Amino acid sequence: MKEKKTKVKSASDDLDQTIANQGKDKYILRLYITGSTSRSILAITNLKKICEEYLEGRYELEVIDLYQHPSLAKGEQIIAAPTLIKKIPLPFRRIIGDMSDREKVLLGLDLKEVQDKKDGQKI
């Protein structure tokens, strides 16, 4: 009779896999805009540059025009535009504005760690 070979998976294997996949999460982003205003176009342009630089090939960006789909504003509780919503990976985040404050966007997308201004340590 042949013996079945079973692979035992340990907690350290799971940890190694998690570490290997860290930073490879796929990002699901939704940008809510209002028509083709200068702020909307600027938000799209700035966000695409950031995504291509930091998330190349690992993001989905859906741009939603609230003039064409006003009911979506209520469902997502959008009170200002442009608004970026990071759906995945968690935690869920909202960033309001034209995405020109690169530091704020990177922090909101968890692509940069916050540094304590007093002693320069990462938080």
Secondary structure, 3 states (H helix, E strand, C coil): CCCCCCCCCCHHHHHHHHHHHCCCCCEEEEEEECCCCHHHHHHHHHHHHHHHHHCCCCEEEEEEECCCCCHHHHHCCCCCCCEEEEEECCCCEEEECCCCCHHHHHHHCCCCCCECCCCCCEC
